């Protein structure tokens, strides 16, 4: 028999500042318990050693989580030069130590520029990517190495924030699917000294940059669930730059039945956010739709609110 879910039907986006030392799933489960939420999921995990923005979708917001997974990411990364580890970060076993002396800022700037734009990146063995149904990191822990195909990623911006001896601090704006550990390793190899990530903080996902720590959540939870819920971001902000279509209560009824409807002054094409405008109640976001060739707006993903 299927296990019944318990908890509240609470809907929205929590912008959590995940602390160092716990997994993204542990952070998710703690937040879920605080909100007493029936359903929750995070969008893009962070390694245990990484901190920073972990957007968590509660309730019906989980239906929109893929759009956050697709969003650009922003990181502050500290790379230790001259050392490589088997995991690409400080948790791994040291594989090699090489000289750093003699590296100049001019060399670093030249190497950094070579990683800008569209590049190919081979995912690390210590990752959650599946190979024949098994996560690569589980195979890596068994001492196994499997072939991984290069992936195209985009580095929109890569800036040196500080450099001192064997410590290189970077700020990265990148596309989804970018492994910062691999980026650090590849930069280290291009400098002929090797490198690993010694600290990582994600400070942005898409248009989101603000975040809340567990201390703040627990303080509000101690007051009331209403106080805690006030910290949530509305679901429609995931689709910040999408055009909006406002439906009357009558048109919204037909959309909820799965019908495409004609809406005055709607966009002529593309995906749209759907709102219901009602003089008797606050405006409500009900999901996403698509403008068809004939100008009608068709439902594509509706929220059950």
C-alpha positions in Angstrom: 0.0 0.0 0.0 1.3 3.5 -0.9 2.4 5.6 2.0 0.1 8.6 2.6 1.7 12.0 2.7 1.1 14.1 5.8 1.5 17.8 6.4 0.2 21.1 5.2 -0.6 22.2 1.7 1.7 25.2 1.8 2.9 26.7 -1.5 5.8 29.0 -2.4 9.5 29.4 -2.9 12.0 29.3 0.1 15.4 30.9 -0.7 17.5 29.0 1.8 21.1 29.7 2.6 22.4 26.2 3.0 25.2 26.0 5.6 28.5 24.1 5.1 28.6 20.6 6.4 25.2 19.2 5.5 23.7 17.8 2.3 21.1 19.6 0.2 18.6 16.8 1.0 19.3 17.2 4.8 18.7 20.9 4.4 15.5 20.3 2.4 14.1 17.8 5.0 14.8 20.3 7.9 13.0 23.1 6.0 10.1 20.8 5.2 9.7 19.9 8.8 9.8 23.5 9.9 7.0 24.4 7.5 5.2 21.1 8.2 4.9 20.9 4.4 3.2 18.0 2.7 5.4 18.3 -0.4 8.8 20.0 -1.1 11.8 19.7 -3.3 15.0 21.5 -3.9 16.3 22.8 -7.3 19.9 22.1 -7.9 21.9 20.5 -5.1 25.0 21.9 -3.4 27.9 19.7 -2.1 28.3 19.3 1.6 31.3 21.6 1.6 29.4 24.3 -0.3 27.1 26.9 1.2 24.6 29.4 -0.3 21.4 29.7 -2.2 19.3 26.5 -2.3 15.9 27.3 -3.7 13.2 25.0 -2.2 9.9 24.6 -3.8 6.9 23.9 -1.5 3.6 22.4 -2.6 2.4 23.3 -6.1 5.7 25.3 -6.7 7.3 21.9 -7.3 5.5 21.9 -10.7 7.7 24.8 -11.7 11.0 23.6 -10.3 12.4 22.7 -13.7 12.6 26.3 -14.6 14.9 27.0 -11.6 17.0 24.0 -12.6 17.4 25.5 -16.0 18.4 28.9 -14.5 22.0 30.5 -14.5 24.0 30.1 -11.4 26.4 32.5 -9.6 29.3 31.3 -7.4 32.2 32.6 -5.3 34.9 29.9 -5.4 38.2 29.6 -3.6 40.7 27.4 -5.4 43.8 26.0 -3.7 46.6 25.8 -6.4 49.3 23.2 -6.5 47.3 20.3 -5.1 44.9 17.9 -6.7 42.5 15.6 -4.9 40.4 12.6 -6.1 37.1 14.5 -5.4 38.2 17.9 -6.7 37.5 19.5 -3.3 39.0 19.6 0.2 37.2 16.3 1.3 39.2 14.1 -1.1 42.5 12.3 -0.8 45.5 14.2 -2.1 46.7 12.8 -5.4 49.5 15.2 -6.4 51.4 18.2 -5.1 53.1 20.5 -7.6 55.0 23.8 -7.5 53.1 27.1 -7.6 56.1 29.4 -7.5 56.6 31.3 -10.7 53.0 31.6 -11.7 52.2 35.3 -12.6 49.0 37.3 -12.6 49.4 37.7 -16.4 49.3 33.9 -16.8 46.3 33.6 -14.6 44.4 36.2 -16.5 45.2 34.5 -19.8 44.1 31.1 -18.5 40.9 32.6 -17.1 40.0 34.2 -20.4 40.4 30.8 -22.2 37.5 29.5 -20.1 35.0 32.2 -21.0 32.1 31.5 -23.3 30.9 28.1 -24.5 33.3 25.3 -23.3 33.3 21.5 -23.0 33.4 20.0 -19.6 33.7 16.4 -18.5 31.5 15.7 -15.4 33.5 14.5 -12.4 33.2 10.9 -11.1 32.2 12.3 -7.8 28.8 13.5 -9.0 25.1 12.4 -8.9 25.0 11.6 -12.7 23.7 8.1 -13.3 25.6 5.4 -15.2 23.5 2.3 -15.8 21.2 3.3 -13.0 23.9 4.0 -10.4 25.2 7.3 -9.3 28.8 8.0 -10.4 29.9 8.9 -6.9 29.0 5.5 -5.6 31.1 3.9 -8.3 34.0 6.3 -7.5 33.9 5.2 -3.9 34.4 1.7 -5.1 37.5 2.8 -7.0 35.8 2.5 -10.4 36.1 5.0 -13.2 33.7 5.1 -16.2 33.9 7.1 -19.4 31.9 10.4 -19.2 31.1 12.3 -22.3 32.0 16.0 -22.5 29.1 18.4 -22.0 28.7 21.9 -23.4 28.3 24.6 -20.7 28.5 28.4 -20.8 30.7 30.5 -18.6 29.2 34.0 -18.9 31.6 35.7 -16.6 34.7 34.6 -14.7 36.5 37.1 -12.5 39.5 36.9 -10.3 38.6 38.5 -7.0 41.8 37.7 -5.2 45.1 35.9 -5.7 47.7 35.2 -3.1 50.4 32.5 -3.2 48.4 29.3 -3.7 44.9 30.7 -3.1 42.9 31.9 -6.1 39.4 33.4 -5.5 37.0 33.5 -8.4 33.5 34.8 -9.1 31.6 32.7 -11.6 28.4 33.3 -13.6 27.6 30.1 -15.5 24.9 28.0 -17.1 23.1 25.0 -15.5 25.1 21.8 -15.4 28.4 23.5 -14.7 30.7 21.7 -12.1 32.7 24.3 -10.3 35.0 21.6 -9.0 35.8 20.5 -12.5 36.3 24.2 -13.6 38.8 24.7 -10.8 40.7 21.4 -11.7 40.8 22.4 -15.4 42.1 25.9 -14.5 44.7 24.3 -12.3 45.8 22.0 -15.2 46.0 25.0 -17.6 48.3 26.6 -15.1 50.4 23.4 -14.9 50.0 23.2 -11.1 46.7 21.5 -10.4 43.9 22.9 -8.2 41.0 21.9 -6.0 38.0 23.8 -4.6 38.6 24.7 -0.9 35.5 26.8 -0.5 32.3 27.4 -2.5 29.4 29.7 -2.0 26.4 30.0 -4.4 25.0 33.6 -4.2 22.6 33.5 -7.0 20.1 31.3 -9.0 18.4 33.0 -11.9 17.0 36.3 -10.7 17.2 35.2 -7.0 20.0 36.5 -4.8 18.6 37.1 -1.3 18.5 34.1 1.1 17.5 33.1 4.6 19.4 31.0 7.1 18.0 28.4 9.4 18.2 30.7 12.4 15.8 33.1 10.8 13.4 30.3 9.8 13.5 28.8 13.3 12.8 32.2 14.9 9.7 32.8 12.7 8.6 29.2 13.2 8.6 29.7 17.0 6.2 32.6 16.5 3.7 30.9 14.2 3.3 29.1 10.9 1.8 32.3 9.5 5.0 34.1 10.4 7.0 31.4 8.7 4.9 31.4 5.6 5.4 35.1 5.2 9.0 34.4 4.3 8.0 32.5 1.2 8.4 34.0 -2.3 5.4 33.8 -4.6 5.5 31.0 -7.2 5.1 33.2 -10.2 8.5 34.9 -9.5 10.2 31.8 -10.9 9.0 33.0 -14.3 9.9 36.6 -13.7 10.5 37.6 -17.3 7.5 35.8 -18.8 4.6 37.9 -20.1 1.4 37.8 -18.1 -2.2 37.0 -19.2 -5.1 37.9 -17.0 -8.2 35.8 -17.2 -11.7 36.5 -16.0 -13.3 34.0 -13.7 -15.3 32.7 -16.6 -12.3 32.2 -18.9 -10.3 30.7 -16.0 -13.1 28.1 -15.6 -12.7 26.9 -19.2 -8.9 27.0 -18.9 -9.1 24.7 -15.9 -11.2 22.3 -17.9 -8.3 22.1 -20.4 -9.7 24.4 -23.1 -7.9 27.1 -25.0 -9.5 30.5 -24.8 -9.4 33.8 -26.6 -8.1 36.6 -24.4 -8.1 40.2 -25.4 -4.6 42.0 -25.6 -2.7 38.8 -24.9 0.8 38.2 -26.4 0.8 36.8 -30.0 3.0 33.8 -29.2 5.1 32.0 -26.7 4.7 30.9 -23.1 2.8 33.0 -20.5 1.9 33.2 -16.9 -1.8 32.9 -16.2 -3.6 34.9 -13.5 -7.2 35.1 -12.6 -8.5 38.6 -12.0 -11.6 38.8 -9.8 -13.1 41.8 -8.3 -14.2 39.8 -5.2 -10.8 38.3 -4.4 -7.1 39.0 -4.8 -5.5 38.2 -8.1 -4.3 34.6 -8.2 -1.6 32.9 -10.2 -3.0 29.6 -11.6 -0.2 28.3 -13.8 1.4 28.6 -17.2 0.0 28.5 -20.7 1.0 28.9 -24.4 -0.3 31.2 -27.1 -1.4 29.1 -30.1 -1.1 30.0 -33.7 -4.7 31.2 -33.8 -4.1 33.5 -30.9 -5.9 31.5 -28.3 -4.2 30.8 -24.9 -4.0 27.1 -24.1 -3.2 25.7 -20.6 0.1 23.8 -20.3 0.7 23.4 -16.5 -2.0 24.4 -14.0 -1.7 24.6 -10.2 -4.1 22.8 -8.0 -4.9 25.6 -5.4 
